[in-house]
Amino acid sequence: MTMRGLVLLVGVAVFATWPAHGVAQETGYPIELVPPGKGTYTFPPGYETPWEKIRIMVTAKMSPNLFILHGSEALDPAHPDASGGRVMVLFGPDGVLMVDTENRQVAEKTLQAIKTFTNAPIKMVVNTHIHGDHTGANAFFARQGAVIFSQENLRIEMLRPPPRANGQPAPAPDMAGVPIATYSYAASTIGQPAVTFNMNGETVDFIPMMPSHTAGDTIVRFRKANVIYIEDFYRNFGYPFADQANGGSIRGMLEAIDLIQKLADAKTTLVPGHGTLVRKQELLPYRAMLVDIMAKVKTLRAQGKSLKDVLAANLTAPYDKTTLGDTQQSKDRFITEAYDEVSDFPPIVDGKRAMPARP
Ligand SMILES: [Zn+2]
């Protein structure tokens, strides 16, 4: 949690008259219990995540019945600030609605963490995007009775996954974890919910997103709590990641940020999959960085520079100081994405792009 973020969260606490019928006014939500770590983290060569050591805990409360779960810091090299992807849990007499399901290896721990505050049955899961830290425990929670929702593209990505970055075929999916209730993004209805649930005193909107982090993204808005789960097209730990093989793009991430500027008000709490909770204003410097890097990479590529040359140009240097988790791997991935996107970018077919294999 940055100091700036803390000040913003305190700002919500004193805003006691808003919204008129919302739960946010009751006792000053959101309440942050365990902020994500800041690093720097290092892991020895050959390190493997010790899943048995990772705790899944309630790290923030967005309203009396809308909690966030997240994992321990400093153990998972994919997400050292807090293992896995955030899970949101809306609970009450109408049952539990979950946003994402965490990594497969911590499925039971995630369920036990939910049971610390509710015995209500798990009824609904919505997946914000396909990555394993967000969908890994889908099959486990389907067996608890959940109906899984997502964009149709996510379902297709899961059923027929793109090859891995090294060109090797991806493993077959666990069919029990594949979403069965689907909807699609359409530019003509941008920003409108595909599904709305009225349950547990809350109104929840599943809003399909344009291809951005992947081609199957959904953001989830909780109207009364004034919270939007914005998943991974924005991140503030490590450099941006557009999963182009699964249909993502940096240009789509710019569109996603612009849509959030319209959907959110100045007080809306935005919940990224990783890093710290933010307000919409905090997305703007990130947007400016995306525009800047795309322009610089485009110029270099137009001059005939190779990917190796562009990586060597160290274009992210001006941003390293303000980017937590700025590992070499994270910056190289970002610059490689930009390089691939500015010229000969493959189109999306069935939620995926035929990206060039890299060694
Ligand atoms: Zn994630």
Residues whose N, C-alpha, C, O or C-beta is under 5 A from the ligand:
A	BS01	ZN	G85 D133 D232 G273
